[in-house]
Structures are given as structure tokens and as C-alpha cells.
Amino acid sequence: MTIPVRFGPYGGRYVPETVIPALDELAAAYERLRDDTDFKAELASLLKDFVGRPTPLYRAGRLSEKLGGTTIYLKREDLAHTGAHKINNTVGQLMLAAKMGKARIIAETGAGQHGVATATAAALFGIPCAIYMGEKDIVRQELNVVRMKLLGAEVIPVSSGSRTLKDAMNEAIRDWVTNVENTYYVIGSVAGPAPYPAIVRDLQSVIGREARRQILEAEGRLPTELIACVGGGSNAMGLFAAFLDDGVRMTGVEAAGEGLDTGRHGASIERGERGVLHGSLSYVLQDAYGQILEAHSISAGLDYPGVGPEHSFLHDEGRVRYDSVTDAEALAAFTMLSQTEGIIPALESSHAIAYMVKHSDRFTADDLVIINLSGRGDKDVHQAARALGIMS
Ligand SMILES: *Cc1c(COP(=O)(O)O)cnc(C)c1O
């Protein structure tokens, strides 16, 4: 099967012409390697012994009871190495980079989570790595900056524009245009120009393949609904992909931030329009001129002004439903899961939990739900404590 360039009208390659040969080279390498026996065996071995897969599918008994008796399972991506699903993608892309003979890795990062996952995989493969990060984010996310440096990555501060993720994205693309011959650009979600959205989806789809096998083993039937948070959309696509051909309901939960009508949110599908970001056509938050607006969410990982093109397509097709929850609702779910199950979730993942809490009366005791717990909440405890008034 060839690698899709578009999902309906979405996707494509809205990039400078100079990088088209590099995208062609990547697509050709991926098409050749993805079915290669040695490549698959090496990736499987790294996912097992380095990442810690398969991650458990955990039956959240107390949460199920608390929310009216619907059986709820959590896919425990929080237990993967580095504490989130992002490592599934970066290990796979670093393997591609190594096989393609690339001598240098670049990436951009907002909160630093993708930067840390990329720096981790780059260290694993021994390839030098530079991470672009907005100056404002460097101040806000000091711990992740330290982690990247400890892992041997160079963190390049970006002082242009709003000094946040979108500016770091522009700088990373500029670097790639200049150094495209020897440099591999690691994109962190199901976004970017083709073939990235398909590659990242495939690398993350291990989540759904495992969950499918695990739920059949535990319950003897498929789930009735899947729920996942959506920033760029990679943990959601990773879970959904293995179930798209079944009749399973799927919900992607975006960040409503301080409220959809405040303008301070990250709900690109619910409130965005068709536009171009990060080299592809999708739903984005933009002004009348097509300039990208800043997103807002209490969770840094959902603070992205766009969404992967395949999600825009699945939305228009009606195959996946998209909804949103606010910062306050996510925070309440963060506390609830911590105290009901002894699991402190990432604030991103708390959005998926919050959707289930908010709509629990729509579910029955016959429903069987899998929620993707995309990451652990250690990184968020200070912010959550401040928001909850536990700590100043
Ligand atoms: C980055 C991140 C997300 C959002 O990214 P997606 O591509 O939408 O998955 C969600 N959860 C966690 C824990 C993250 O680190």
C-alpha cells in the first residue's frame, strides 16, 4: 500500500520546494523499511526492552463504579519510558534516520515533551540532536530543558514572534531547508507535510493493536467506545487506527481551555477553520489573514493551534466525534483519577478522563470503554497544585 498524501482534502505538502526531495526520500525509505523483516524485528525489540511495551490495559474498577457502572479500561501509556506515548514515535523515526544515514537530528518542542522524547531516542542511536524551543517556553518548562541537555541535546532558543511553539516550528523548518542533505527532522505528532502524518500514525498504532488484543483477551469482545485527548492527535490516532474498520464509537477530546467563547482554548476542530500549519492543510486556529493564533490550555501538550489532517478528515466523515472539556473540568478529573485509582495522570490525559466523567450518564452498564492514558502527571504536579490552591 502506498503512503497517503492526503486524507480527503486535508494533508498535502505546503512547504518550500527545496525540501520536497527530502520528503520523497523519507517516503521511499519508509515504504521500503516498514515491511522489512529486520527493521520490524529491531523496532519490536526496542519497543519491548527500551520503551517497556506492551503497556498494560488496566481495568479501572473504582472509577467504573464511581461513574455509574460502565466498565472502563485505561491504556497505560503513562508507564512507557519517559512517561508518555511520544517515545513510540521518536524511537521509530530515529531508526528511520539511522537507516537513511542521517548525521544530525532536529525537532521543535513547545512544552518540551517531544524534545525530551527526541533527545532520548537520539542518545539511544548516538546521533547529534538540536531542539528548537521558544524563549518563553524555555522559562516555563525548565525541567524539560534540563532533561534535554542531560541527554546530550542542544537546545536552541527562539526569540522571534510570540517566542513559543509556532515560532520554534518556523525555525526548525528554516534549519531543515538549509541542512536538508544530512539532517532528519523528527515531527512529534500526526501533523506536518506528507508522509509524516501517516508515519507517525503507523508508529503510534502499536497502542491500538495492543489494546485490541488485550481487551479481547480480558472481556472477549471489542470495546463500545474509545476516548483519547487530541493535541496534534497522535495518541488518539494511535489508539483509533486499529479499530477504524469496526463499529466502535470514538471520541477525540480537545482543550476548551478557559472556555470556547473566551478565545483562550485549543479546540482546532470545534472552533478552527481550514488552513495551513506545519506544512499541511487541516483545521487550524487562525486570523482573517491565515496567520496562526496562539492556543491555550492548562496542559502544555494540548496547547497546539492545529490538528493532524487525518483527524480533520475523520471529523468531516463523521467517523470520529470531537468534543472538548475546559481546564477546570480537566483539573477535576486529574484529582479524581489520582484519588480513585492511585494514578496521577498527565493534564493532557485528564481531558479524556474528564469527558467520561462529564458524560457518564450517556453510558450504560453494558458499555465497555477504553480511555487512552497518554502520559503520567509527575510533570504537572506543580501547576496542578497551584491551580488547586494546594501550593502557592
Ligand atoms: C504531547 C502529549 C499529548 C498531545 O499530543 P498528541 O499528538 O495529541 O497525542 C497528549 N498527552 C501527553 C501526555 C503528551 O505528552
The ligand as a Tripos MOL2 file, in Angstrom:
@<TRIPOS>MOLECULE
LIG
   15    15     1     0     0
SMALL
NO_CHARGES

@<TRIPOS>ATOM
      1 C1          2.1700   15.6570   23.7580 C.3       1 LIG1
      2 C2          1.1590   14.9630   24.5700 C.ar      1 LIG1
      3 C3         -0.1910   14.8750   24.1470 C.ar      1 LIG1
      4 C4         -0.7090   15.5360   22.9020 C.3       1 LIG1
      5 O1         -0.1660   15.0730   21.7170 O.3       1 LIG1
      6 P1         -0.9920   14.1560   20.7030 P.3       1 LIG1
      7 O2         -0.1730   14.1730   19.4740 O.co2     1 LIG1
      8 O3         -2.3260   14.7810   20.5290 O.co2     1 LIG1
      9 O4         -1.0840   12.8230   21.3100 O.co2     1 LIG1
     10 C5         -1.0730   14.1630   24.9280 C.ar      1 LIG1
     11 N1         -0.6870   13.5870   26.0830 N.ar      1 LIG1
     12 C6          0.5880   13.6510   26.5280 C.ar      1 LIG1
     13 C7          0.9460   13.0020   27.8210 C.3       1 LIG1
     14 C8          1.5580   14.3530   25.7900 C.ar      1 LIG1
     15 O5          2.8120   14.4310   26.2410 O.3       1 LIG1
@<TRIPOS>BOND
     1     1     2 1
     2     2     3 ar
     3     2    14 ar
     4     3     4 1
     5     3    10 ar
     6     4     5 1
     7     5     6 1
     8     6     7 2
     9     6     8 1
    10     6     9 1
    11    10    11 ar
    12    11    12 ar
    13    12    13 1
    14    12    14 ar
    15    14    15 1
@<TRIPOS>SUBSTRUCTURE
     1 LIG1         1 GROUP 0 **** ****
